[in-house]
Amino acid sequence: MHGFDWQDGQLHAEEVPLEVIAEQVGTPTYVYSAGAIRHSFGRLASAFAPLAPHLHYAIKASPNLHLCRLLRQLGAGMDVVSGGELERAWLAGTPMADVVFAGVGKSDQEIHAALDGRFSPLRDAAAHLGAPDPAGRGPVGLFNIESESELSAIDRVARELGTRARACVRVNPNVDPHTHEYTTTGKEENKFGIDADRIVPLFDAWRDAPGVELVGLHAHIGSPVPTVAPYLEATRVQLTLLDDLVARGHRPTILNLGGGWPVAYQEGEVPELEAYAEELVPLLAERVREGLQVLLEPGRAVVANAGILLTRVEHVKRGRAKSFVVCDAGMHTLLRPALYRAFHFVWPVAWEHAAPRRLEHPGLPDLEISDIVGPICETGDFLARGRELPRIVRGELLAVFSAGAYGMSMASNYNDHGRVAEVLVDGAGARVINERQSLAALLETERQARELDLAARAAVGA
């Protein structure tokens, strides 16, 4: 279930025509299907059910508080990679015990807030934001530790606060996930994790650390991972390390498989999610029966196909070889095509014929070659290149599919464009879950200048 289909010649989000949303909210606008999110999350939970996994939604995929709250209602914990995402998890109603704090660059301030809510940057604003005082919220359930430097920092802060953090060590298994080089995270040349041959000595060195208890292993090799084999290879590396740790007297109880579960941006391009579970479950089932706890960190798999981007055509330039369809959405709205050359299926919202197949070459008559581009002053500003599309005209409304993950979370204000609106559809109802950013709001933080006290800094230096 994607949550989007054509009814009576108009593309709908569940029961709501997208043209109605565009008329009332404007464009560009991200539209999400609550039903599709529920379906994707339930499907993942069902596929891996024999392992009784804890599912932690990767907030970086799509961070809107309303989406996080919806997933929390479904039982998801949260996977966060920054102090800001940590506070989003809290505002979404997630107990800190159900939060995993990952990321390579945790600052001391973020570690303080993750261990003790008194250090939350939102403490003074909590009541205004509809949240309880974070002071008593307790520490996060787990840190995913990326380096020995980070381990030292967490240990130091925890000792200062009189607590002990629980952590998994992120293993870099040197496995090629065969995805884009920018989203590969489990090879030796990547910045993530600790090399596998250093894991056991690390556990030995930190066996009795007063501020950190090492309770398991974590690995995330990239996203999206288009075949099952790299997961199997990485998991076998982790299992061998678990056995080595037990032989050295350690008692690891958690295995975090990370995320990266793929979705089909084009029909049939990756195996079904169940194919991954069919291979991984037998590998881990006996370990789970012996007490191992499995964690998964899905993001893209839950929200990518549950979201589309609505964009209005501003101009059409007919060229000799192809047309340029200039839209109000561009790389500032959806960066993935420019950053990764990622594929997103694009089609008119008004379409009287049978639903097209979501392919680069849909195989329909009377199509012309077009580039779907944005208003940004960059040649790299495009949503799709060289696509076979119906003849597009000015003012037409287009849908960019599979845009629910890493769309709004990577949006920018380039060329002084405000961030776009977000709408959540649930059945026959729809609500704006993020208002369009006005130019006034964009300029507010620049309204006044503040002089630095350079004399005070010089005195400290003296």
C-alpha positions as CSV (number, residue, x, y, z in Angstrom):
1,M,0.0,0.0,0.0
2,H,1.5,3.3,-1.1
3,G,-1.5,5.4,-0.1
4,F,-1.7,7.2,-3.4
5,D,-3.7,6.2,-6.5
6,W,-5.8,7.7,-9.3
7,Q,-9.6,7.9,-8.8
8,D,-11.8,9.4,-11.5
9,G,-8.9,11.0,-13.3
10,Q,-7.4,12.6,-10.2
11,L,-4.5,11.4,-8.0
12,H,-5.7,10.9,-4.4
13,A,-3.9,10.6,-1.0
14,E,-6.1,7.9,0.5
15,E,-9.6,9.5,0.0
16,V,-8.4,13.1,-0.5
17,P,-7.8,14.6,-4.0
18,L,-4.3,16.1,-4.1
19,E,-5.6,19.0,-6.3
20,V,-7.8,20.0,-3.3
21,I,-4.7,20.0,-1.0
22,A,-2.8,22.1,-3.6
23,E,-5.6,24.6,-3.9
24,Q,-5.9,25.1,-0.1
25,V,-2.3,24.8,1.0
26,G,-0.3,25.8,-2.1
27,T,2.8,24.3,-3.5
28,P,5.4,22.9,-3.1
29,T,3.9,20.7,-0.4
30,Y,4.8,17.3,1.1
31,V,1.8,15.0,1.6
32,Y,2.0,11.9,3.7
33,S,-0.4,9.0,4.0
34,A,-1.0,7.8,7.6
35,G,-2.4,4.6,6.3
36,A,0.7,3.9,4.3
37,I,2.9,4.6,7.3
38,R,0.9,2.2,9.5
39,H,1.1,-0.5,6.7
40,S,4.9,-0.2,6.2
41,F,5.6,-0.2,9.9
42,G,3.3,-3.2,10.5
43,R,4.8,-5.1,7.5
44,L,8.4,-4.6,8.9
45,A,7.3,-5.7,12.4
46,S,5.5,-8.8,10.9
47,A,8.4,-9.8,8.7
48,F,10.9,-9.9,11.6
49,A,8.3,-11.0,14.3
50,P,10.1,-14.3,15.1
51,L,13.0,-12.2,16.5
52,A,10.7,-10.0,18.6
53,P,12.8,-7.0,17.6
54,H,12.6,-3.5,19.1
55,L,11.9,-1.1,16.2
56,H,13.4,2.3,16.6
57,Y,12.3,4.8,13.9
58,A,15.2,6.7,12.4
59,I,14.0,10.3,12.8
60,K,16.4,11.7,10.2
61,A,14.3,10.1,7.5
62,S,11.4,12.4,8.1
63,P,11.4,14.3,11.4
64,N,8.0,16.0,11.6
65,L,6.6,15.7,15.1
66,H,3.2,14.5,13.9
67,L,4.9,11.6,12.0
68,C,7.0,10.7,15.0
69,R,3.9,10.7,17.3
70,L,2.1,8.5,14.8
71,L,4.9,6.0,14.9
72,R,5.2,6.2,18.7
73,Q,1.5,5.3,18.8
74,L,2.4,2.2,16.8
75,G,5.0,1.2,19.4
76,A,8.1,2.5,17.8
77,G,11.1,3.7,19.8
78,M,13.3,6.4,18.2
79,D,16.7,6.4,16.7
80,V,18.3,9.9,16.9
81,V,21.6,11.3,15.5
82,S,21.7,14.7,17.1
83,G,20.6,16.7,20.1
84,G,17.8,18.3,18.1
85,E,16.4,14.9,17.1
86,L,16.7,13.8,20.8
87,E,14.4,16.6,21.7
88,R,12.0,15.7,18.9
89,A,11.8,12.2,20.3
90,W,11.0,13.6,23.7
91,L,8.3,16.0,22.3
92,A,6.8,13.1,20.4
93,G,6.1,11.3,23.7
94,T,9.0,8.8,23.6
95,P,10.3,7.7,27.0
96,M,14.1,8.2,27.0
97,A,14.5,4.4,27.7
98,D,13.1,3.9,24.2
99,V,15.6,6.2,22.5
100,V,18.9,5.1,20.8
101,F,21.4,7.9,20.4
102,A,23.6,7.3,17.3
103,G,25.8,9.7,15.2
104,V,29.5,10.3,14.9
105,G,29.8,13.8,16.3
106,K,28.0,13.9,19.7
107,S,29.0,17.0,21.6
108,D,29.4,17.2,25.3
109,Q,26.2,19.3,25.4
110,E,24.3,16.6,23.6
111,I,25.7,13.9,25.9
112,H,24.7,15.9,28.9
113,A,21.1,16.3,27.6
114,A,20.9,12.6,26.7
115,L,21.9,11.6,30.2
116,D,20.0,14.2,32.2
117,G,17.0,16.2,31.1
118,R,18.1,19.1,33.3
119,F,20.5,19.9,30.4
120,S,17.8,19.8,27.7
121,P,18.0,23.0,25.5
122,L,14.2,23.0,25.5
123,R,13.8,22.9,29.3
124,D,12.5,26.5,29.5
125,A,10.3,26.1,26.4
126,A,8.8,22.6,27.3
127,A,5.5,23.9,28.7
128,H,5.0,26.2,25.6
129,L,5.7,23.2,23.4
130,G,3.1,21.0,25.2
131,A,5.7,18.8,26.8
132,P,6.4,18.0,30.5
133,D,9.5,19.4,32.2
134,P,12.3,17.2,30.8
135,A,14.3,17.5,34.1
136,G,13.1,14.1,35.3
137,R,13.1,12.2,32.1
138,G,16.2,10.0,32.8
139,P,19.0,8.9,30.4
140,V,18.5,7.5,26.9
141,G,18.2,3.7,26.7
142,L,21.3,3.3,24.5
143,F,24.1,5.1,22.9
144,N,25.6,3.8,19.7
145,I,29.3,4.5,20.1
146,E,31.3,5.4,17.0
147,S,34.8,5.9,18.4
148,E,37.0,5.5,21.5
149,S,37.1,9.3,21.8
150,E,33.3,9.4,22.0
151,L,33.4,6.5,24.5
152,S,35.8,8.6,26.7
153,A,33.5,11.6,26.5
154,I,30.4,9.7,27.5
155,D,32.2,8.0,30.4
156,R,33.5,11.4,31.6
157,V,30.1,13.1,31.5
158,A,28.3,10.2,33.0
159,R,30.7,10.2,36.0
160,E,30.2,13.9,36.4
161,L,26.5,13.3,36.6
162,G,26.7,10.3,38.9
163,T,25.1,7.9,36.4
164,R,26.2,5.1,34.1
165,A,25.3,5.1,30.4
166,R,24.4,1.9,28.5
167,A,26.0,1.6,25.0
168,C,26.4,-0.6,22.0
169,V,29.7,-0.3,20.0
170,R,29.2,0.4,16.3
171,V,31.1,-2.1,14.3
172,N,32.5,-1.2,10.9
173,P,32.5,-4.7,9.3
174,N,34.1,-3.5,6.0
175,V,31.1,-4.7,4.0
176,D,30.2,-3.2,0.6
177,P,26.4,-2.6,0.5
178,H,26.5,-1.8,-3.2
179,T,24.6,1.5,-2.8
180,H,25.6,5.1,-3.6
181,E,29.1,6.0,-2.3
182,Y,27.6,8.9,-0.2
183,T,25.3,6.5,1.6
184,T,27.8,3.7,2.2
185,T,28.6,3.5,5.9
186,G,30.2,0.1,6.6
187,K,33.5,0.1,4.7
188,E,36.9,0.9,6.1
189,E,37.2,4.2,4.2
190,N,34.0,5.5,5.8
191,K,33.9,7.6,8.9
192,F,31.4,5.4,10.8
193,G,32.1,2.8,13.5
194,I,35.1,1.0,14.8
195,D,37.0,-1.6,12.8
196,A,36.0,-5.2,13.7
197,D,39.5,-6.2,14.8
198,R,39.5,-3.5,17.5
199,I,36.1,-4.4,19.1
200,V,37.3,-7.1,21.5
201,P,40.3,-5.1,22.8
202,L,38.0,-2.1,23.3
203,F,35.5,-4.2,25.4
204,D,38.5,-5.5,27.4
205,A,39.9,-2.0,28.0
206,W,36.5,-0.6,29.1
207,R,35.3,-3.6,31.0
208,D,34.9,-1.9,34.4
209,A,34.4,1.7,33.2
210,P,32.4,3.6,35.9
211,G,30.5,5.7,33.4
212,V,29.7,3.4,30.6
213,E,28.4,-0.2,30.4
214,L,29.0,-1.8,27.0
215,V,26.0,-4.1,26.4
216,G,26.1,-5.0,22.7
217,L,27.0,-4.3,19.1
218,H,25.6,-2.2,16.4
219,A,26.1,-2.1,12.7
220,H,24.7,0.0,9.9
221,I,26.3,-0.6,6.5
222,G,24.4,1.9,4.3
223,S,21.1,2.9,2.8
224,P,19.3,1.7,0.8
225,V,20.9,-1.8,0.6
226,P,19.5,-3.3,-2.6
227,T,20.4,-7.0,-1.9
228,V,20.3,-9.3,1.1
229,A,23.9,-10.6,0.9
230,P,25.6,-7.5,2.6
231,Y,23.3,-7.8,5.6
232,L,24.1,-11.4,6.0
233,E,27.9,-10.7,5.8
234,A,27.7,-7.9,8.3
235,T,25.5,-9.9,10.7
236,R,27.9,-12.8,10.6
237,V,30.8,-10.5,11.5
238,Q,28.8,-9.3,14.5
239,L,27.9,-12.8,15.6
240,T,31.5,-13.8,15.5
241,L,32.4,-10.8,17.6
242,L,29.7,-11.7,20.1
243,D,31.1,-15.2,20.5
244,D,34.6,-13.7,20.9
245,L,33.3,-11.3,23.6
246,V,31.6,-14.1,25.5
247,A,34.8,-16.1,25.4
248,R,36.5,-13.2,27.0
249,G,34.0,-13.0,29.8
250,H,31.8,-10.2,28.5
251,R,28.0,-10.5,28.5
252,P,26.7,-8.7,25.4
253,T,22.9,-8.9,25.3
254,I,22.0,-6.6,22.4
255,L,22.5,-6.8,18.6
256,N,21.4,-3.8,16.6
257,L,21.2,-4.5,12.9
258,G,20.7,-0.8,12.0
259,G,18.6,0.2,9.1
260,G,19.0,0.7,5.4
261,W,16.0,-1.5,4.4
262,P,15.2,-0.6,0.8
263,V,12.1,0.6,-0.9
264,A,11.2,0.4,-4.6
265,Y,11.6,3.9,-6.1
266,Q,11.0,2.1,-9.3
267,E,8.7,-0.9,-9.4
268,G,10.5,-4.2,-8.9
269,E,14.0,-2.8,-8.5
270,V,14.7,-4.3,-5.1
271,P,13.7,-7.5,-3.3
272,E,10.6,-7.4,-1.1
273,L,11.3,-6.6,2.6
274,E,10.2,-10.2,3.5
275,A,13.2,-11.5,1.5
276,Y,15.6,-9.8,3.9
277,A,13.7,-11.3,6.9
278,E,13.7,-14.8,5.4
279,E,17.5,-14.8,5.3
280,L,18.2,-13.0,8.6
281,V,15.7,-14.6,10.9
282,P,17.1,-18.1,10.7
283,L,20.6,-16.7,11.3
284,L,19.5,-15.1,14.6
285,A,16.5,-17.1,15.8
286,E,18.5,-19.4,18.1
287,R,20.4,-16.5,19.6
288,V,17.2,-14.7,20.4
289,R,15.9,-17.9,22.1
290,E,19.1,-17.8,24.2
291,G,18.3,-14.2,25.3
292,L,19.8,-11.9,22.6
293,Q,17.7,-8.8,22.0
294,V,17.6,-7.6,18.4
295,L,17.1,-3.9,17.5
296,L,16.2,-2.5,14.0
297,E,16.4,1.2,13.0
298,P,14.0,1.6,10.0
299,G,13.5,5.0,8.5
300,R,13.2,5.0,4.7
301,A,11.4,1.7,4.7
302,V,8.6,3.2,6.8
303,V,8.1,6.6,5.2
304,A,9.6,6.8,1.7
305,N,6.6,5.5,-0.2
306,A,4.2,7.0,2.3
307,G,5.0,10.5,1.0
308,I,4.8,12.5,-2.2
309,L,5.8,16.0,-3.2
310,L,3.3,18.2,-4.9
311,T,4.8,20.8,-7.2
312,R,3.2,23.3,-9.7
313,V,4.7,23.9,-13.2
314,E,5.8,27.6,-13.5
315,H,7.1,27.5,-17.1
316,V,7.8,25.1,-19.9
317,K,10.7,25.6,-22.3
318,R,10.5,23.5,-25.5
319,G,13.9,22.6,-26.9
320,R,15.1,20.6,-29.9
321,A,15.9,17.5,-28.0
322,K,13.7,17.8,-24.9
323,S,11.5,20.1,-22.9
324,F,12.5,21.8,-19.6
325,V,9.5,21.7,-17.2
326,V,10.3,24.4,-14.6
327,C,8.6,23.8,-11.3
328,D,8.3,25.6,-8.0
329,A,10.0,22.7,-6.2
330,G,13.7,22.0,-6.8
331,M,16.8,20.9,-5.0
332,H,16.0,23.2,-2.1
333,T,12.8,21.1,-1.7
334,L,14.0,17.6,-2.6
335,L,17.8,17.3,-2.7
336,R,18.1,13.6,-3.4
337,P,18.2,13.8,-7.2
338,A,20.9,16.5,-7.2
339,L,22.9,14.9,-4.4
340,Y,22.7,11.2,-5.3
341,R,21.2,11.3,-8.8
342,A,18.3,9.5,-7.1
343,F,15.3,8.3,-9.0
344,H,11.8,9.6,-8.2
345,F,8.9,8.8,-10.4
346,V,7.1,12.0,-11.5
347,W,3.6,12.2,-13.1
348,P,0.7,14.6,-13.6
349,V,-1.9,14.6,-10.8
350,A,-4.6,14.8,-13.4
351,W,-4.5,11.6,-15.5
352,E,-7.6,10.1,-17.1
353,H,-6.0,6.8,-18.2
354,A,-4.9,3.6,-16.3
355,A,-2.3,4.3,-13.6
356,P,1.2,4.4,-15.1
357,R,3.8,2.0,-14.0
358,R,6.3,3.8,-11.8
359,L,9.3,3.3,-14.1
360,E,11.8,5.5,-15.8
361,H,10.3,4.2,-19.1
362,P,6.6,3.6,-18.4
363,G,6.0,2.3,-21.9
364,L,3.0,4.5,-22.8
365,P,2.3,6.2,-26.2
366,D,2.5,9.9,-27.0
367,L,5.2,10.7,-24.4
368,E,7.9,13.3,-24.8
369,I,11.4,13.6,-23.2
370,S,11.5,16.2,-20.4
371,D,13.7,17.4,-17.6
372,I,11.8,18.3,-14.5
373,V,13.8,21.2,-13.0
374,G,13.4,23.8,-10.2
375,P,13.8,27.5,-9.8
376,I,17.3,27.4,-8.2
377,C,20.2,29.0,-10.0
378,E,22.2,25.8,-10.3
379,T,22.5,23.5,-13.2
380,G,22.3,20.6,-10.7
381,D,18.8,21.8,-9.7
382,F,16.6,19.0,-11.1
383,L,14.0,16.5,-9.9
384,A,14.2,14.2,-12.9
385,R,16.2,14.2,-16.1
386,G,15.4,12.7,-19.5
387,R,12.0,11.3,-18.5
388,E,9.3,10.1,-20.8
389,L,6.2,12.2,-19.8
390,P,2.9,13.3,-21.2
391,R,3.1,16.8,-22.7
392,I,3.2,19.1,-19.7
393,V,1.8,22.6,-19.7
394,R,2.2,25.7,-17.5
395,G,0.2,25.6,-14.3
396,E,-0.1,21.8,-14.2
397,L,0.2,20.0,-10.9
398,L,2.8,17.2,-10.7
399,A,3.4,14.5,-8.1
400,V,6.9,13.4,-7.2
401,F,6.6,9.9,-5.7
402,S,8.5,8.1,-2.9
403,A,9.4,11.5,-1.4
404,G,8.5,10.7,2.2
405,A,12.1,10.0,3.3
406,Y,15.0,12.5,3.2
407,G,12.8,15.1,1.5
408,M,11.8,17.6,4.1
409,S,14.6,16.6,6.4
410,M,17.2,17.8,3.8
411,A,15.3,20.8,2.6
412,S,17.0,24.2,2.6
413,N,16.4,28.0,2.2
414,Y,18.7,28.3,-0.8
415,N,18.0,31.4,-2.9
416,D,15.8,32.6,0.0
417,H,13.0,30.2,-0.5
418,G,11.0,29.3,2.6
419,R,10.7,25.7,3.7
420,V,7.6,24.1,2.3
421,A,4.3,22.9,3.9
422,E,3.6,19.4,5.1
423,V,0.2,17.7,5.1
424,L,-0.9,14.4,6.7
425,V,-3.8,12.6,5.2
426,D,-5.7,9.9,7.2
427,G,-8.7,8.4,5.4
428,A,-11.0,11.2,4.4
429,G,-9.3,13.8,6.6
430,A,-6.2,16.0,6.1
431,R,-4.4,18.4,8.3
432,V,-1.4,20.8,7.8
433,I,1.3,19.5,10.1
434,N,3.9,22.1,9.2
435,E,3.0,25.6,7.9
436,R,4.8,27.0,4.9
437,Q,7.7,29.2,6.1
438,S,7.2,32.9,5.3
439,L,10.0,35.2,4.2
440,A,9.5,37.2,7.4
441,A,10.1,34.1,9.5
442,L,13.2,33.3,7.4
443,L,14.7,36.7,8.0
444,E,13.7,37.0,11.7
445,T,17.1,35.7,13.0
446,E,18.9,38.3,11.0
447,R,16.7,41.2,12.1
448,Q,19.2,42.6,14.6
449,A,23.0,42.2,15.1
450,R,24.6,41.5,18.4
451,E,28.1,42.7,19.2
452,L,30.6,40.2,20.7
453,D,32.4,41.1,23.9
454,L,35.9,40.9,22.4
455,A,37.5,42.6,25.4
456,A,36.2,39.9,27.7
457,R,37.7,37.2,25.5
458,A,41.0,39.0,25.4
459,A,41.0,39.2,29.2
460,V,40.5,35.4,29.4
461,G,43.3,34.8,27.0
462,A,45.6,37.0,29.1
